[in-house]
Amino acid sequence: MKRQWKVTGCLASLTLIMCLTACVNGKQKGYAELDGQPVVGSVEVSNGDSVWVCNLSALKDTVMLPLSYFTEELQIVKLDNRDEALVPARNVEVSDNYILVWGEKQTPFKLFDKSGKYLCNVGSFGQGPGEYQMIYDAQIDEAGGRIYLLPWSARSLLVYDLKGQTLPSIPLPQFVPKGVFKANTKDSLLSVFLLPFSDLPYVAWTQKFNGEVQDTITSRHLAVKRDFSNEVASNKNGSDLDVSIFTFFERRPDTLYHYKNGRLNPRFTMDFGKKEVPIHGYNELPLHFVGNTAVEKQVAENGFVTEDWADFIMDKQTLKGAFFKVTNDFLGNMPISYFAYNCNNGYYSLNFEPASLKDSLEKYLEAGTDISASDRERLQKLIDSIQENDNNYIVYAKLKK
């Protein structure tokens, strides 16, 4: 297999594109992929819904999967280096034509085009009208010309145009402690799914932008104690709003749902058998369900950590699966951590400070013993191109469907 770099200049940024020039059905020599793995689950029908069920005890081997198994070509974009364009190394959302970057520092959301050119700040950091501090979920609606931001502890959804200007916010019918959403600008519809504290009436609802509620889903069996160590998740890699709840202390065999047409449709769950339910979470990719399990360890009177993380995967069509790890074969097979958490809105994406990216590449080159000469040369060229006073680098690749 031949890999090549394409280097193109664009204004104040440089886009480095690494693409596979030969790939047969996404499979690469030297990787044990899912074809040789056992069927690890089934598809069951519940109230007319097809539900994928993965059997934990059926997962055996740990397979190494290349990033190109999941994605198309990888791109590394150096963001515009102007002072007003500088960003923290935290969150990123990639869409067809834009890159949206934000963090937890006192820095507003910043919008770039796909070449890394800085376009604008989106709103501003603060406590006034249209301002924000901590944001839990965000969405770019290119067709509707809108950017939507949902704060932690929200009572309204913040709205901006693609020039970063504040527009009237969307009122919410109840308090949202942590939530995910999907906004449809064309039809003025908003769907929300939240961390269902037991004292809140709804876990999900659909409403018009004017606040008129169309349907609601009561919390019922999904309700959790008022504990902010729990999370809600949505990868938004399909047309439906996929949602799931991650609970740290309240162990239960949760389900990943699709919220659609006023219903929470069960989509994926795990059969833990007679084993104690571990800490676990689920994510959905276009062609696979993935998730993880972990063990809780107490390190202080009120301090807990997780260890022995194990990621698993199940193919939606073949139902084959395994425990798995991902390597970046576009970058000399560098190991990838937290792969599924960085797959959102149809893209795999990461936000790197230049020093961090350079350090990771240098350490990998130093420690790697099976890196080919051509990969080593390309990686060294990338390292040499990175300057520590650069703005951040965005690494992204579109997910295969």
Backbone torsions as a table, in degrees:
resi	resn	phi	psi	omega
1	MET	NA	134.2	-178.4
2	LYS	-106.5	132.7	175.6
3	ARG	-117.3	146.3	179.0
4	GLN	-143.4	154.6	176.9
5	TRP	-97.1	141.7	169.1
6	LYS	-121.2	124.5	-177.2
7	VAL	-115.2	123.0	178.9
8	THR	-130.1	139.8	177.9
9	GLY	-91.2	144.0	178.0
10	CYS	-147.5	104.1	178.1
11	LEU	49.4	-122.8	-175.4
12	ALA	-90.6	10.0	-177.4
13	SER	-127.7	167.5	178.7
14	LEU	-131.0	126.8	179.1
15	THR	-106.1	120.8	178.6
16	LEU	-105.4	118.0	-175.5
17	ILE	-114.8	121.9	177.2
18	MET	-109.8	121.2	-177.2
19	CYS	-129.1	149.0	174.4
20	LEU	-81.1	127.5	-179.4
21	THR	-97.1	-7.3	176.1
22	ALA	-147.6	119.4	179.7
23	CYS	-155.2	123.7	-176.9
24	VAL	-103.7	112.0	179.4
25	ASN	53.1	31.6	177.6
26	GLY	72.1	10.3	-175.4
27	LYS	-106.3	143.1	-176.5
28	GLN	-130.1	140.9	-179.4
29	LYS	-61.7	138.2	175.9
30	GLY	97.3	-5.0	179.7
31	TYR	-110.5	133.9	173.0
32	ALA	-84.8	105.9	-176.4
33	GLU	-98.8	-167.8	-169.1
34	LEU	-79.2	-13.5	-178.6
35	ASP	-56.2	-36.8	-177.8
36	GLY	-88.8	3.9	-178.1
37	GLN	-93.9	158.8	-177.9
38	PRO	-76.2	162.0	168.6
39	VAL	-68.5	127.1	-172.3
40	VAL	-115.0	9.1	-179.3
41	GLY	-171.1	-161.8	-176.2
42	SER	-150.6	168.8	172.5
43	VAL	-112.6	119.1	-179.3
44	GLU	-112.1	158.1	-179.8
45	VAL	-109.6	124.9	179.4
46	SER	-130.3	113.4	-179.0
47	ASN	53.0	38.9	178.1
48	GLY	85.9	-3.4	-179.8
49	ASP	-100.0	138.8	173.7
50	SER	-84.4	122.9	-176.4
51	VAL	-120.3	122.2	176.5
52	TRP	-82.2	128.2	-179.0
53	VAL	-121.0	121.7	178.8
54	CYS	-102.9	130.8	-179.9
55	ASN	-91.9	114.0	-176.2
56	LEU	-57.9	-39.1	-177.0
57	SER	-70.3	-16.0	-179.9
58	ALA	-83.1	-13.8	178.6
59	LEU	-77.0	122.1	-173.7
60	LYS	-117.1	-76.1	-172.9
61	ASP	-76.9	162.1	168.2
62	THR	-108.3	116.0	-176.3
63	VAL	-104.3	150.9	175.3
64	MET	-98.1	122.3	-179.3
65	LEU	-117.0	133.5	178.3
66	PRO	-76.6	152.3	177.8
67	LEU	-57.6	-34.3	-179.6
68	SER	-67.8	-12.8	173.2
69	TYR	-66.4	-29.5	-176.6
70	PHE	-105.8	-24.9	-168.6
71	THR	-129.4	167.1	170.5
72	GLU	-87.9	-159.9	-173.1
73	GLU	-57.6	147.8	179.4
74	LEU	-92.6	140.1	176.7
75	GLN	-126.1	140.5	175.4
76	ILE	-119.2	117.6	-174.7
77	VAL	-115.6	122.9	171.5
78	LYS	-85.0	122.0	-177.7
79	LEU	-72.0	152.3	176.1
80	ASP	-43.4	136.1	-170.8
81	ASN	-96.9	6.7	177.8
82	ARG	-64.8	151.2	-177.2
83	ASP	-56.2	-41.9	-177.0
84	GLU	-71.2	-11.1	-179.1
85	ALA	-96.1	-5.9	-174.4
86	LEU	-64.5	138.7	-174.2
87	VAL	-131.9	157.5	172.3
88	PRO	-81.0	162.4	178.2
89	ALA	-89.7	90.0	-179.0
90	ARG	-144.5	-104.9	-171.0
91	ASN	-96.3	153.1	176.7
92	VAL	-149.3	140.8	170.9
93	GLU	-127.2	130.5	-178.6
94	VAL	-111.1	134.6	174.1
95	SER	-123.7	-169.6	-175.2
96	ASP	-60.1	-36.5	-174.6
97	ASN	-128.0	-1.0	-173.3
98	TYR	-134.2	159.0	170.1
99	ILE	-126.6	123.2	-179.8
100	LEU	-112.2	125.6	-173.9
101	VAL	-124.7	138.5	176.4
102	TRP	-156.6	168.0	-179.4
103	GLY	-148.8	-166.6	179.9
104	GLU	-100.7	-4.0	176.2
105	LYS	-77.4	173.7	-177.8
106	GLN	-78.0	61.7	-178.6
107	THR	-128.8	129.8	178.7
108	PRO	-70.0	160.0	171.5
109	PHE	-56.3	142.5	179.2
110	LYS	-127.8	134.1	-177.5
111	LEU	-106.4	132.4	178.0
112	PHE	-127.2	159.0	169.1
113	ASP	-84.4	178.8	-172.5
114	LYS	-71.8	-12.5	175.3
115	SER	-86.9	-7.9	-178.0
116	GLY	99.8	1.4	179.2
117	LYS	-69.4	128.4	178.5
118	TYR	-69.4	131.7	-179.7
119	LEU	-108.2	-47.9	-177.3
120	CYS	-174.6	161.9	162.6
121	ASN	-78.3	147.9	176.0
122	VAL	-105.5	106.4	-175.7
123	GLY	62.2	-151.8	-179.0
124	SER	-155.6	159.3	179.1
125	PHE	-78.9	133.0	179.1
126	GLY	158.2	-164.4	-177.3
127	GLN	-123.2	10.0	-179.9
128	GLY	-88.8	-176.3	178.3
129	PRO	-57.8	128.9	179.6
130	GLY	75.5	0.5	179.0
131	GLU	-98.7	167.8	-174.3
132	TYR	-152.7	165.8	173.6
133	GLN	-122.2	-78.3	179.4
134	MET	-104.4	128.0	-179.7
135	ILE	-110.1	134.6	-178.9
136	TYR	-95.7	-34.6	-178.1
137	ASP	-147.0	151.2	-177.6
138	ALA	-145.0	155.5	179.0
139	GLN	-148.3	136.3	168.7
140	ILE	-101.6	121.6	173.3
141	ASP	-108.3	90.7	-176.3
142	GLU	-62.5	-44.4	-176.8
143	ALA	-62.0	-35.6	-179.2
144	GLY	-89.5	-5.7	179.0
145	GLY	67.7	35.2	-175.1
146	ARG	-133.6	153.3	168.8
147	ILE	-123.0	130.9	-177.7
148	TYR	-118.1	137.1	179.7
149	LEU	-129.3	130.9	178.0
150	LEU	-112.9	110.3	179.7
151	PRO	-70.0	160.8	164.1
152	TRP	-62.9	146.5	178.5
153	SER	52.2	61.3	-172.3
154	ALA	-100.6	145.6	169.1
155	ARG	-120.2	0.5	174.8
156	SER	-156.4	155.7	175.5
157	LEU	-95.8	126.7	-178.2
158	LEU	-82.3	142.6	-174.2
159	VAL	-130.0	138.0	179.4
160	TYR	-141.3	156.4	172.1
161	ASP	-89.0	179.6	-176.0
162	LEU	-78.5	4.7	169.8
163	LYS	-102.9	5.5	177.1
164	GLY	83.1	6.4	-177.5
165	GLN	-81.4	141.6	-178.2
166	THR	-71.5	133.6	174.9
167	LEU	-117.4	166.7	-179.6
168	PRO	-55.7	132.7	-180.0
169	SER	-74.3	165.2	-178.7
170	ILE	-104.1	117.5	-179.4
171	PRO	-69.4	143.7	179.1
172	LEU	-108.2	144.9	-175.1
173	PRO	-74.8	-15.5	176.6
174	GLN	-150.7	165.1	177.3
175	PHE	-61.4	137.4	178.4
176	VAL	-117.9	104.4	-178.4
177	PRO	-69.2	-45.8	171.4
178	LYS	-147.6	130.2	-175.7
179	GLY	-150.8	160.2	172.5
180	VAL	-122.3	160.1	-173.0
181	PHE	-154.3	168.0	170.6
182	LYS	-141.8	121.4	-178.6
183	ALA	-106.2	136.6	177.5
184	ASN	-116.6	97.2	-175.4
185	THR	-63.9	-39.5	-176.8
186	LYS	-57.9	-44.9	-176.6
187	ASP	-99.6	4.3	-178.8
188	SER	53.8	44.0	-178.9
189	LEU	-119.2	143.6	179.7
190	LEU	-134.3	129.2	173.5
191	SER	-112.3	135.4	-176.2
192	VAL	-129.9	137.5	172.7
193	PHE	-130.1	133.2	-171.3
194	LEU	-133.4	169.3	174.2
195	LEU	-68.0	111.3	-167.0
196	PRO	-85.0	75.8	174.4
197	PHE	-55.5	143.6	-172.7
198	SER	-62.5	-20.1	180.0
199	ASP	-91.8	2.4	177.9
200	LEU	-102.2	140.1	-173.4
201	PRO	-73.1	-32.5	-171.6
202	TYR	-121.8	146.8	170.2
203	VAL	-99.5	-21.7	-178.6
204	ALA	-158.0	155.1	173.2
205	TRP	-161.1	162.8	171.2
206	THR	-119.7	137.5	-177.1
207	GLN	-142.5	162.7	169.2
208	LYS	-80.8	160.9	-179.9
209	PHE	-62.4	-23.5	179.5
210	ASN	-80.4	0.7	178.6
211	GLY	101.4	-8.1	-178.8
212	GLU	-70.2	120.2	-176.6
213	VAL	-80.6	130.6	-179.9
214	GLN	-94.3	-39.7	179.1
215	ASP	-158.4	159.3	179.0
216	THR	-137.8	152.7	173.6
217	ILE	-120.7	119.4	179.8
218	THR	-72.8	155.0	-175.3
219	SER	-67.6	-47.3	178.7
220	ARG	40.4	-122.3	-173.1
221	HIS	-68.6	-12.8	179.5
222	LEU	-85.4	-9.9	-174.6
223	ALA	-59.7	141.7	178.3
224	VAL	-126.7	161.2	176.0
225	LYS	-66.4	159.8	-179.3
226	ARG	-72.2	85.0	-175.0
227	ASP	-137.0	112.8	-175.9
228	PHE	-80.0	4.5	171.6
229	SER	-77.4	-13.3	175.8
230	ASN	-82.1	158.0	-177.8
231	GLU	-137.5	161.3	166.6
232	VAL	-116.9	152.5	-174.5
233	ALA	-138.6	149.7	172.4
234	SER	-155.4	122.7	178.7
235	ASN	-86.2	-21.9	176.8
236	LYS	53.1	43.6	179.5
237	ASN	-95.3	6.5	178.0
238	GLY	-138.7	-172.4	-177.2
239	SER	-75.4	-26.3	179.4
240	ASP	-90.3	161.1	175.1
241	LEU	-86.0	104.7	177.3
242	ASP	-84.3	136.5	-174.9
243	VAL	-142.1	146.6	174.7
244	SER	-155.3	162.3	-178.9
245	ILE	-116.5	132.8	174.6
246	PHE	-106.5	120.2	178.2
247	THR	-115.2	132.8	-177.5
248	PHE	-86.4	-47.2	-175.5
249	PHE	-99.9	-34.3	-178.7
250	GLU	-87.3	93.3	-175.5
251	ARG	-80.4	125.9	178.1
252	ARG	-157.9	155.0	-178.6
253	PRO	-78.5	81.8	-174.1
254	ASP	-69.5	172.2	-178.3
255	THR	-130.4	145.0	168.7
256	LEU	-90.6	130.0	-176.7
257	TYR	-116.0	162.2	162.9
258	HIS	-111.7	126.3	177.9
259	TYR	-94.7	113.0	-173.5
260	LYS	-155.8	139.0	175.7
261	ASN	51.9	40.5	176.0
262	GLY	76.2	13.8	-179.2
263	ARG	-132.5	148.8	166.9
264	LEU	-94.2	103.8	-178.0
265	ASN	-90.1	117.1	178.7
266	PRO	-61.5	136.2	-173.6
267	ARG	-123.6	-40.2	-177.9
268	PHE	-150.9	141.3	174.2
269	THR	-150.8	173.8	-175.7
270	MET	-120.2	135.2	173.3
271	ASP	-97.1	108.1	-178.5
272	PHE	-89.4	0.8	179.8
273	GLY	62.4	-138.3	-179.4
274	LYS	-91.5	2.2	-179.3
275	LYS	-75.4	154.3	174.6
276	GLU	-63.4	136.0	-178.8
277	VAL	-65.9	120.6	-179.3
278	PRO	-84.8	172.7	166.2
279	ILE	-61.5	132.0	-175.7
280	HIS	-156.1	160.9	176.2
281	GLY	-150.4	157.2	-177.7
282	TYR	-124.5	148.6	173.1
283	ASN	-139.8	155.6	179.0
284	GLU	-121.6	127.9	172.3
285	LEU	-106.8	169.2	-178.9
286	PRO	-56.8	-36.8	-174.0
287	LEU	-115.4	-4.0	-174.5
288	HIS	-144.0	157.9	161.8
289	PHE	-104.0	138.4	178.0
290	VAL	-133.2	161.6	178.8
291	GLY	-169.2	-171.5	180.0
292	ASN	-152.9	160.2	173.7
293	THR	-130.8	155.5	-179.0
294	ALA	-153.3	165.5	179.1
295	VAL	-111.1	135.6	178.1
296	GLU	-84.1	137.7	177.5
297	LYS	-132.7	128.2	178.7
298	GLN	-86.2	127.2	-177.2
299	VAL	-115.0	-8.9	177.5
300	ALA	-158.2	176.9	-177.0
301	GLU	-56.1	-41.9	178.5
302	ASN	-123.1	25.9	-177.9
303	GLY	-119.9	130.8	-178.9
304	PHE	-133.3	147.3	173.8
305	VAL	-133.0	169.0	175.5
306	THR	-114.3	147.2	178.2
307	GLU	-146.0	174.5	-178.2
308	ASP	56.7	45.0	176.9
309	TRP	-65.8	136.3	176.8
310	ALA	-134.4	123.1	178.6
311	ASP	-94.0	141.1	178.5
312	PHE	-129.3	160.6	-177.3
313	ILE	-141.5	146.5	176.7
314	MET	-139.8	124.3	179.4
315	ASP	-73.0	131.4	-176.5
316	LYS	-66.3	-31.6	-177.0
317	GLN	-89.3	-51.5	-174.8
318	THR	-85.0	-18.9	-176.5
319	LEU	66.4	12.7	176.3
320	LYS	-82.2	152.0	-177.8
321	GLY	-165.3	177.4	-177.0
322	ALA	-172.8	171.1	161.3
323	PHE	-72.5	151.5	-174.3
324	PHE	-151.0	159.1	170.3
325	LYS	-131.5	155.6	-177.9
326	VAL	-119.7	137.1	173.6
327	THR	-119.5	148.8	-179.2
328	ASN	-89.7	92.1	-177.9
329	ASP	-72.3	-11.7	172.4
330	PHE	-75.2	-21.4	-179.0
331	LEU	-121.8	53.0	173.6
332	GLY	65.4	25.6	177.9
333	ASN	68.6	35.0	173.2
334	MET	-62.7	138.9	177.0
335	PRO	-64.1	146.0	178.4
336	ILE	-116.8	130.1	176.1
337	SER	-103.8	150.5	175.2
338	TYR	52.9	44.4	-175.5
339	PHE	-55.1	-54.6	-172.5
340	ALA	-64.0	-32.9	-178.8
341	TYR	-66.2	-19.7	-178.4
342	ASN	-102.8	16.7	177.9
343	CYS	-110.9	98.6	-176.1
344	ASN	-141.2	148.2	175.1
345	ASN	57.9	29.4	177.8
346	GLY	84.7	8.2	-178.7
347	TYR	-134.1	147.9	162.4
348	TYR	-92.0	128.0	-176.3
349	SER	-149.1	147.9	177.9
350	LEU	-140.9	153.0	-179.4
351	ASN	-121.0	116.7	-176.0
352	PHE	-117.1	135.4	162.1
353	GLU	-69.7	146.3	-175.7
354	PRO	-58.8	-41.7	-179.1
355	ALA	-64.6	-37.9	179.7
356	SER	-67.5	-43.5	179.2
357	LEU	-63.9	-45.6	-179.5
358	LYS	-63.0	-42.8	-179.8
359	ASP	-63.7	-42.0	179.2
360	SER	-62.8	-43.3	179.8
361	LEU	-65.9	-42.6	-179.3
362	GLU	-64.8	-43.1	179.6
363	LYS	-64.8	-37.8	179.1
364	TYR	-66.9	-43.3	178.1
365	LEU	-62.1	-38.6	-178.2
366	GLU	-68.9	-40.2	-175.2
367	ALA	-88.3	-23.6	-174.7
368	GLY	-68.9	133.4	-179.6
369	THR	-110.5	-15.1	-177.2
370	ASP	-120.4	28.5	177.2
371	ILE	-83.6	128.4	-178.6
372	SER	-66.0	159.2	-179.3
373	ALA	-62.0	-38.9	-178.9
374	SER	-69.5	-40.8	176.9
375	ASP	-64.6	-40.6	-179.8
376	ARG	-62.0	-40.6	179.6
377	GLU	-65.4	-43.5	-179.5
378	ARG	-66.3	-40.7	178.7
379	LEU	-64.2	-38.6	179.8
380	GLN	-66.4	-37.2	177.2
381	LYS	-64.0	-39.7	177.7
382	LEU	-64.2	-45.3	178.4
383	ILE	-57.2	-45.5	-177.8
384	ASP	-65.0	-24.9	-177.7
385	SER	-82.8	-14.6	-175.4
386	ILE	-88.3	125.4	176.0
387	GLN	-109.9	139.1	-173.9
388	GLU	-66.5	-19.7	177.3
389	ASN	-93.3	10.1	174.2
390	ASP	-67.5	160.8	165.6
391	ASN	-71.9	177.9	-176.9
392	ASN	-67.0	162.1	176.3
393	TYR	-109.9	134.7	175.9
394	ILE	-106.9	123.8	176.9
395	VAL	-106.1	124.8	179.7
396	TYR	-149.0	157.3	176.7
397	ALA	-151.9	139.0	-179.1
398	LYS	-76.2	136.0	-179.1
399	LEU	-74.2	140.1	175.6
400	LYS	-72.8	148.6	178.5
401	LYS	-116.0	NA	NA
